[in-house]
Amino acid sequence: MSNPASSIPGYIVGTWTIDQAHSEIGFSVRHMMISKVRGRFTEFSGKFVTAADPADSTVTAEIALSSIHTGNEGRDGHIRSKDFFEVEKYPTMTYRSTAVRLDGEEPVIEGELTLKDVTRSVPLTVELGGFGPDNHGGTRVGLTARAEINRGDFGITFNQPLETGGVVIGEKITIQLEIEASLDA
């Protein structure tokens, strides 16, 4: 039986720390049924382990919900309030992998997202950018991941109806991650 890692160019086994300065955790949500609002989180941390068998790899991450940034201070304050994240009571969102599937065109990380004390299964579809040396003598890995969640599944139900029908805020949130991590020494 062949080693699945051999099919991933440059694959390196190890423990990796997410580099916040070179990574981004963003999201988008439908607004007023006609456009999308985008935002990001500026404070987060995480580790992942690339195992000898990639299917045994693991991921853990934590996001400070108060670090939300949509480019509008009023909106950011509202999202931090009890109508949405309630950051005073629930300061973080966490993700923990439960499995890695390599059976399709793109790897999928199965995992559990916890937000406002509600935990749901959320798969991340991954596009591996690659492994390589950095210019400081270390080793880096880059990847893009995406997922979709329904905010109502996490008890975030605030909305306002539009006079023309529909609602101000969509239910589906698209999460986009651009991650660069360094190999721990």
C-alpha positions in Angstrom: 0.0 0.0 0.0 1.4 3.4 -0.9 1.9 6.2 1.5 -0.7 9.0 0.9 1.9 11.6 1.9 4.0 10.7 -1.1 1.3 12.2 -3.4 1.6 15.6 -1.7 4.6 17.5 -3.2 7.1 18.5 -0.5 5.0 17.1 2.4 6.7 17.6 5.8 5.6 15.8 9.0 5.6 18.1 12.0 3.8 20.5 14.3 3.0 24.0 12.8 2.0 27.3 14.4 -0.2 29.6 12.5 1.5 32.9 11.7 -1.1 35.6 12.4 0.9 38.2 10.6 0.8 36.2 7.3 -2.7 34.7 7.7 -6.3 35.9 7.4 -9.6 34.6 8.7 -12.4 36.3 6.8 -16.1 35.9 6.1 -18.9 37.2 4.0 -22.7 37.3 4.5 -25.5 38.5 2.2 -26.7 42.0 3.1 -30.2 43.3 2.2 -30.6 40.4 -0.3 -28.6 42.3 -2.9 -24.9 42.4 -1.9 -22.4 40.9 0.5 -20.6 42.4 3.5 -17.1 41.1 4.2 -15.1 41.1 7.4 -12.2 39.5 9.1 -10.9 38.6 12.5 -7.5 40.2 13.5 -6.7 38.1 16.6 -6.4 34.3 16.3 -4.1 31.4 17.0 -3.8 27.8 16.1 -1.7 24.8 15.6 -1.8 21.8 13.3 0.1 18.6 13.1 0.9 17.0 9.7 1.1 13.3 10.5 3.1 10.6 8.6 -0.3 9.5 7.3 -2.0 12.8 6.3 -5.4 11.4 7.3 -4.2 11.4 10.9 -3.3 15.1 10.9 -5.0 17.4 13.4 -6.0 21.1 13.7 -6.9 23.4 16.6 -7.6 27.1 16.4 -9.1 29.9 18.5 -10.5 33.2 17.3 -11.0 36.3 19.6 -14.5 37.4 18.6 -13.9 40.9 19.8 -11.3 41.3 17.0 -14.0 41.4 14.3 -13.3 44.1 11.7 -15.8 44.9 8.8 -14.6 48.4 8.1 -17.5 49.9 10.0 -17.1 50.6 13.8 -20.8 50.8 14.4 -21.5 47.5 12.7 -18.6 45.9 14.5 -19.9 47.0 17.8 -23.3 45.6 17.0 -21.9 42.3 16.0 -20.0 42.1 19.3 -23.3 42.8 21.2 -25.8 40.3 22.6 -27.7 40.4 19.2 -24.8 38.5 17.6 -21.6 37.2 19.3 -22.2 38.5 22.9 -18.4 38.7 23.3 -18.6 39.6 27.0 -20.0 36.2 27.7 -18.5 34.2 24.8 -15.1 35.8 24.0 -13.8 33.1 21.6 -14.8 30.8 18.8 -12.8 27.5 18.6 -12.3 24.8 15.9 -11.0 21.3 16.5 -10.5 18.7 13.8 -12.0 15.3 14.1 -10.8 13.7 10.8 -9.1 14.5 7.6 -10.4 13.0 4.3 -8.2 12.7 1.3 -10.7 10.9 -0.9 -11.7 13.7 -3.2 -10.0 16.3 -5.4 -9.5 18.6 -2.4 -8.7 17.5 1.1 -11.5 18.0 3.7 -10.9 18.6 7.3 -13.9 17.5 9.4 -14.1 19.3 12.6 -16.2 20.9 15.3 -16.8 24.6 15.5 -17.8 26.0 18.9 -19.5 29.4 18.9 -21.6 30.8 21.8 -21.3 27.4 23.6 -22.9 25.6 20.6 -20.8 23.0 18.9 -21.5 21.9 15.3 -19.8 19.8 12.7 -18.2 22.1 10.1 -16.1 20.7 7.3 -13.3 22.8 5.8 -12.4 22.3 2.1 -8.6 22.8 1.8 -6.4 23.8 -1.1 -2.7 23.2 -0.1 -0.4 26.0 -1.3 2.7 24.0 -0.5 5.6 23.5 1.9 8.9 25.4 1.6 11.8 27.2 3.3 11.4 30.8 4.4 14.2 33.4 4.3 14.9 33.1 8.0 16.0 29.5 7.9 12.6 28.1 8.9 10.0 26.1 7.1 6.6 27.2 6.1 3.3 25.8 4.8 0.5 27.7 3.1 -3.1 26.7 2.6 -6.5 28.1 1.7 -9.6 26.7 3.4 -13.3 27.5 3.1 -16.5 26.5 4.9 -20.1 27.6 5.1 -22.2 27.8 8.2 -25.7 28.8 9.1 -25.5 31.4 11.8 -28.9 30.3 13.2 -27.3 26.9 14.0 -25.2 28.8 16.6 -28.1 30.8 18.1 -27.3 33.9 16.1 -30.8 34.8 14.9 -31.0 38.6 15.0 -32.5 40.0 11.8 -34.8 42.7 10.4 -37.4 42.3 7.7 -37.2 44.4 4.6 -40.3 46.3 3.3 -39.7 44.7 -0.1 -39.5 41.2 1.3 -36.6 39.2 2.6 -34.3 40.2 5.5 -31.3 42.5 6.1 -28.8 39.7 7.0 -28.4 36.4 5.3 -28.4 33.1 7.2 -25.4 31.6 5.4 -21.9 32.7 6.3 -19.0 31.9 4.1 -15.7 31.5 5.9 -12.4 31.9 4.0 -9.1 31.2 5.6 -5.7 32.1 4.1 -3.2 30.4 6.4 0.6 30.4 6.6 2.2 28.5 9.4 5.8 27.9 10.6 7.2 24.5 11.5 7.9 24.3 15.2 11.6 23.7 16.1 
